[in-house]
């Protein structure tokens, strides 16, 4: 089973390579406070489809170079796109509650 992560592209300045930042939240063993840990991974992007700011899905692969061990599977969301909102909950208006 290959490892898969979601992350944000922080650099696309190299040819066929992007740097993806992975964030995960872990609980501190002593203080029980959640901490965000970040890791930057160099990923192979042969078609150069990912741009800086995009959210991408990456997958573990064979070593391509000294630092590249992941490849871009697909772009999940382009930079600057709106995040889809969940369906709005209809609120009960005060007028209908006063009538009853």
Secondary structure, DSSP 8 states (H G I E B T S, - for coil): ---EEEEEEEEEEETTEEEEEEEEEEE-TTT--EEEEEEEEEEE-TT----TT-EEEEEE-S--SSSEEEEEEEEEE-TT-------------HHHHHH-
